[in-house]
Amino acid sequence: MKKLFKSYWFRIPYNVFLYGFAAYGFFLTMTYFAMKFQWTKDSGMVDANNRYFQSMHDKYNRNFKVDSVSMEKHRHELMNRVFLLNEYYPLNAGYILSTYEKTKNERLALQMLDIVDLRLQDDKAYLKDKKAMVKKLNSDRKVTGLSVFEWMNVQEWKYFKEAVAKDKKWIDSAANVSGVEPRLIVACLVGEQVRLFNSRRERFKNYAAPLKSLALETNLSYGVTGIKESTAMKIENYLKDSTSVFYLGREYAHLLDYDTLKSYSNNINDTMSVRLQRLVQFNNHYYSYLYAALYVKQIKTQWEKAGFPIDDRPEILASLFNLGYQKSKPNPHPKVGGSVFKIHDAEYTFGSCAYEFYYSGEMADLFPYKKKMFDWRKEIPYNKK
């Protein structure tokens, strides 16, 4: 047996096992003490841009203002920075713009831009362009919460918008049966109502403002869209006259037929004809909008048949709405105009006010832009009683 223990083939494996077991035991022991006293814990390091991250945190948590004027400024900065980034890294610009369109969160989008800027801090061309952009943004130009269209900054305009919002159901109804874009109908309404801001200012203060209602005309022109009785008669006649250049087609012929079983009389229109009684309604302005929509569409049809389409010219359509059929003479160079009036000492024309409103973006949440101003949806009109 002694001879076996001393043999080469026994001694070598034995020593390997013995020392290996001892080494393993030492490893376990050291591991225990290392864990106990945290000898292996990584001390880590502070990122070189730590101060930048902290400054961004402070910027958005302490100094990020959310009032309407500041938010408009943030949005302006955001768009300018995204456009600049798009010239260098369109992929990242696309991600940021897409995120903003989905979230409408200016703060988030600006933070996304800030981390991009950190990675581009050594890009000299980008930094040069950004410096020029920032200088322009931080110029002495005053930022205002007012509209560029001065007549939309008067107090009466606020009352007007609240009143129109209440009429949305009637405007949309007239738009659906006539095929005329709701926003175009409102553009004609704007021209008619804002010209009264000065001439009937006291009426707006005493009636329209507290009641949030539109001015209802009852003398020569009628309803909230100011339809003359002679014009209303022509609108009705042209709906049925298939030989007229204003004829819209059989499906529109009965839209203004009278319901003999219904009374439209109230305490200010009881001496008027049924035609005018429909226009002069206190709480239901449907017919004011329907007559206006059909008139505009008849004018559009006349010009289209003559080879001079104006179906994308709200300023011309509104001007002719104000001037009347007799002034509607198709030609290749139509003029914007109509009644001239003052709003707080500044002069405007009916057509220009309608045009500025249409493309201003005002009330686009209630009356959004359609793909086209006429017949954007193919539906057979029905007679709204």
C-alpha positions in Angstrom: 0.0 0.0 0.0 2.9 2.3 0.9 4.4 1.5 -2.4 1.1 2.6 -4.1 1.0 6.0 -2.2 4.6 6.7 -3.3 4.0 5.8 -6.9 4.1 8.5 -9.6 0.6 7.8 -10.9 -1.0 8.2 -7.5 1.0 11.1 -6.2 0.4 13.5 -9.1 -3.4 13.3 -9.2 -3.5 13.4 -5.4 -1.5 16.6 -5.2 -3.6 18.2 -8.0 -6.8 17.4 -6.1 -5.4 18.5 -2.8 -4.1 21.9 -3.9 -7.1 22.5 -6.1 -9.4 21.9 -3.2 -7.3 24.2 -1.0 -7.4 26.9 -3.7 -11.1 26.6 -4.1 -11.5 26.9 -0.4 -9.3 30.0 -0.4 -11.4 31.5 -3.2 -14.6 31.0 -1.3 -13.2 32.5 1.8 -11.9 35.6 0.0 -15.3 35.9 -1.9 -17.0 36.0 1.5 -14.8 38.7 2.9 -15.0 40.7 -0.4 -18.8 40.7 -0.3 -18.9 41.4 3.4 -16.6 44.4 3.2 -17.7 45.5 -0.4 -14.2 45.2 -1.8 -15.5 44.5 -5.3 -18.0 47.4 -5.5 -17.4 49.6 -8.6 -16.9 53.2 -7.5 -18.1 54.5 -10.9 -17.4 57.9 -12.3 -19.2 61.3 -12.8 -20.2 61.9 -16.5 -18.3 64.7 -18.1 -21.5 66.3 -19.0 -23.1 66.1 -15.6 -23.3 69.9 -15.3 -25.0 70.2 -18.6 -27.7 67.6 -17.6 -28.2 69.5 -14.3 -28.6 72.8 -16.1 -31.2 71.3 -18.4 -33.0 70.0 -15.4 -33.0 73.4 -13.8 -34.0 75.1 -17.0 -37.2 73.0 -17.5 -38.2 72.7 -13.8 -37.6 76.3 -12.7 -37.6 78.6 -15.7 -40.0 76.9 -18.2 -43.0 79.2 -18.3 -46.3 77.9 -19.6 -48.4 81.0 -20.0 -49.8 81.5 -23.5 -47.2 84.1 -24.7 -44.3 82.0 -23.5 -45.7 78.8 -25.0 -45.9 80.5 -28.3 -42.3 81.6 -28.0 -41.3 78.0 -27.1 -43.1 76.7 -30.1 -41.4 79.2 -32.3 -38.0 78.2 -30.9 -38.9 74.5 -31.3 -39.8 74.9 -35.0 -36.7 76.9 -35.8 -34.4 74.3 -34.1 -36.1 71.4 -35.8 -35.7 73.0 -39.2 -32.0 73.6 -38.5 -31.4 70.1 -37.3 -33.2 68.8 -40.4 -30.4 70.3 -42.6 -27.8 68.1 -40.8 -29.6 65.1 -39.4 -33.1 64.8 -41.0 -33.6 61.4 -39.3 -33.4 62.8 -35.8 -35.4 65.9 -36.8 -38.1 63.7 -38.1 -38.3 61.7 -34.8 -38.6 64.9 -32.8 -41.2 66.5 -35.1 -43.2 63.3 -35.1 -43.2 63.2 -31.3 -44.3 66.8 -31.1 -47.1 66.3 -33.5 -48.4 63.4 -31.4 -47.9 64.9 -28.0 -48.1 68.7 -28.6 -45.6 68.9 -25.7 -43.1 71.7 -26.4 -41.1 70.9 -23.3 -40.5 67.3 -24.3 -39.5 68.2 -27.9 -37.1 70.9 -26.7 -35.5 68.4 -24.3 -35.0 66.0 -27.2 -33.3 68.8 -29.1 -31.1 69.6 -26.2 -29.7 66.1 -26.0 -29.0 66.2 -29.8 -27.2 69.5 -29.3 -25.0 67.9 -26.7 -23.8 65.4 -29.2 -23.2 68.1 -31.8 -21.2 70.4 -29.5 -18.1 69.7 -31.7 -19.8 70.2 -35.0 -18.6 73.7 -35.9 -20.9 74.2 -38.9 -23.9 73.3 -36.9 -22.9 75.5 -34.0 -22.3 78.4 -36.3 -25.8 78.1 -37.8 -27.4 77.6 -34.4 -25.6 80.7 -33.0 -27.1 82.8 -35.8 -30.5 81.3 -35.2 -30.4 81.9 -31.5 -29.3 85.5 -32.1 -32.3 86.0 -34.3 -34.6 84.4 -31.7 -33.3 86.5 -28.9 -33.4 89.8 -30.8 -35.3 92.8 -29.3 -38.4 91.9 -31.3 -41.4 91.9 -29.0 -43.5 88.8 -28.6 -47.2 89.5 -28.3 -50.2 87.4 -27.6 -52.2 89.5 -30.0 -53.2 88.7 -33.6 -51.4 90.2 -36.6 -54.8 91.0 -37.8 -55.6 94.1 -35.8 -59.4 93.9 -36.2 -59.2 90.5 -34.4 -57.8 92.2 -31.3 -60.8 94.3 -30.5 -63.1 93.2 -27.6 -66.0 92.7 -30.0 -64.2 90.0 -31.8 -64.1 87.9 -28.6 -67.9 88.3 -28.2 -68.3 87.4 -31.8 -66.4 84.1 -31.6 -68.3 83.0 -28.5 -71.6 83.7 -30.4 -70.5 81.9 -33.5 -69.5 78.9 -31.4 -73.1 78.7 -30.2 -74.3 78.6 -33.8 -72.0 75.8 -35.0 -74.8 73.3 -35.3 -76.8 75.6 -37.6 -73.7 76.4 -39.7 -72.8 72.7 -40.0 -76.4 71.9 -41.0 -76.5 74.5 -43.7 -73.1 73.3 -44.9 -74.1 69.7 -45.1 -77.2 70.3 -47.3 -75.6 73.0 -49.5 -72.2 71.4 -50.0 -70.5 74.7 -49.0 -67.6 74.5 -46.6 -68.6 75.6 -43.1 -65.5 77.9 -42.8 -66.5 79.6 -46.0 -70.0 80.3 -44.7 -68.4 81.8 -41.5 -66.1 83.9 -43.7 -69.2 85.6 -45.2 -70.7 85.9 -41.7 -67.5 87.6 -40.5 -67.7 90.2 -43.2 -71.3 91.0 -42.3 -70.9 91.1 -38.5 -67.5 92.9 -38.1 -68.6 95.8 -40.2 -71.1 96.5 -37.4 -68.4 96.7 -34.7 -68.1 100.4 -35.1 -71.5 101.4 -36.5 -73.4 99.5 -33.7 -70.7 99.4 -31.1 -73.2 100.2 -28.3 -75.4 97.5 -29.5 -72.6 95.0 -29.2 -71.8 96.1 -25.7 -75.4 96.1 -24.5 -76.7 93.1 -26.4 -74.1 90.9 -28.1 -71.6 90.9 -25.3 -73.8 89.9 -22.4 -75.9 87.5 -24.3 -73.0 86.1 -26.5 -75.3 86.5 -29.5 -74.8 87.7 -33.1 -76.3 91.0 -34.3 -79.6 90.2 -35.9 -80.4 92.6 -38.7 -84.0 93.6 -39.3 -83.9 96.5 -41.6 -83.2 96.3 -45.4 -80.8 93.4 -44.7 -82.0 90.5 -42.5 -80.7 87.8 -40.3 -77.2 87.4 -39.0 -75.8 87.2 -42.5 -77.5 90.3 -43.8 -79.6 88.9 -46.6 -81.7 91.4 -48.5 -85.3 90.3 -49.3 -84.8 90.8 -53.0 -81.7 88.7 -52.8 -83.5 86.0 -50.9 -86.2 85.9 -53.6 -83.6 85.5 -56.3 -81.8 82.7 -54.4 -85.2 80.8 -54.2 -86.0 81.4 -57.8 -82.6 80.3 -59.2 -82.9 77.0 -57.3 -85.8 76.1 -59.5 -84.9 77.8 -62.8 -83.0 75.2 -64.8 -82.3 77.8 -67.5 -80.4 80.1 -65.2 -76.6 80.3 -65.0 -77.1 80.1 -61.2 -79.0 76.8 -61.3 -77.4 74.2 -59.0 -79.4 71.1 -60.1 -82.6 69.3 -59.3 -81.3 68.0 -55.9 -81.2 71.6 -54.6 -84.6 72.8 -56.0 -86.7 72.3 -52.9 -84.2 73.3 -50.1 -86.0 76.6 -49.5 -89.5 75.4 -49.9 -91.9 76.7 -47.2 -93.4 74.6 -44.5 -96.9 76.1 -44.3 -97.6 74.2 -41.0 -94.8 75.9 -39.1 -94.9 79.4 -37.7 -91.7 81.5 -37.7 -93.3 84.5 -36.1 -91.8 86.3 -33.0 -92.2 89.7 -31.4 -90.0 91.5 -33.9 -90.9 89.8 -37.2 -94.7 89.3 -36.9 -95.4 91.9 -39.5 -92.8 90.5 -42.0 -93.3 88.0 -44.8 -92.7 84.3 -44.0 -89.5 84.6 -46.0 -88.1 87.3 -43.7 -89.5 85.6 -40.6 -87.4 82.6 -41.3 -84.3 84.8 -41.5 -85.1 86.9 -38.4 -85.1 84.2 -35.7 -83.6 84.8 -32.3 -82.2 81.3 -31.4 -82.2 79.5 -34.7 -80.1 81.1 -37.5 -80.2 78.1 -39.8 -81.9 79.9 -42.7 -79.5 82.8 -42.4 -76.7 80.4 -43.1 -78.5 78.3 -45.7 -79.4 81.3 -47.8 -75.9 82.6 -47.6 -74.4 79.2 -48.5 -76.7 78.7 -51.5 -76.1 82.2 -52.7 -72.3 81.7 -52.6 -72.7 78.4 -54.4 -74.9 79.9 -57.1 -72.2 82.6 -57.7 -69.5 79.9 -57.8 -71.6 78.0 -60.4 -72.1 81.0 -62.6 -68.4 81.7 -62.8 -67.6 78.0 -63.3 -70.0 77.8 -66.3 -68.4 80.9 -67.8 -65.0 79.3 -67.7 -63.6 81.4 -64.8 -63.7 79.2 -61.7 -63.4 81.0 -58.3 -64.1 77.9 -56.1 -60.9 78.5 -54.3 -61.2 82.3 -53.9 -63.0 83.1 -50.6 -62.2 86.8 -51.0 -63.9 87.0 -54.4 -66.9 84.9 -53.3 -67.3 87.0 -50.1 -67.0 90.3 -52.1 -69.7 89.2 -54.5 -71.9 87.9 -51.6 -71.7 91.5 -50.3 -72.2 93.2 -53.6 -75.1 91.2 -55.0 -76.0 89.3 -58.2 -75.9 92.4 -60.3 -72.1 92.8 -59.7 -71.3 89.2 -60.4 -69.9 89.4 -63.9 -67.4 86.5 -64.6 -64.1 87.6 -65.9 -60.4 86.5 -65.7 -59.4 89.2 -63.3 -62.0 89.5 -60.4 -61.5 92.2 -57.8 -61.6 92.0 -54.1 -63.8 94.6 -52.4 -67.3 95.2 -51.3 -68.5 97.5 -48.5 -65.8 99.7 -46.9 -66.0 100.1 -43.2 -63.9 101.1 -40.2 -63.0 99.1 -37.1 -61.4 101.3 -34.5 -60.4 103.9 -37.1 -58.8 101.5 -39.6 -60.5 100.9 -42.9 -61.3 97.4 -44.3 -63.4 96.0 -47.1 -65.9 93.2 -46.8 -63.8 90.9 -49.0 -60.5 91.5 -47.3 -62.0 90.7 -43.8 -63.5 87.5 -45.1 -60.2 86.5 -46.7 -58.1 87.3 -43.6 -60.4 85.3 -41.4 -60.5 82.4 -43.8 -56.7 82.0 -43.8 -56.0 83.2 -40.3 -56.5 79.9 -38.6 -58.9 81.5 -36.1 -61.6 79.1 -34.9 -60.1 76.3 -37.0 -60.9 73.9 -34.1 -64.6 74.5 -34.7 -64.5 75.2 -38.5 -61.6 73.3 -39.9 -60.3 73.5 -43.4 -61.8 71.0 -45.8 -59.9 69.6 -48.8 -62.0 71.9 -51.0 -64.6 74.6 -50.4 -67.4 73.0 -52.3 -68.9 69.5 -52.4 -66.2 68.0 -50.2 -68.7 65.2 -49.4 -71.0 63.6 -51.9 -74.4 63.5 -50.2 -77.9 64.3 -51.5 -79.2 67.4 -49.7 -82.3 67.1 -47.7 -84.9 69.8 -46.9 -84.3 71.0 -43.3 -87.6 72.2 -41.8 
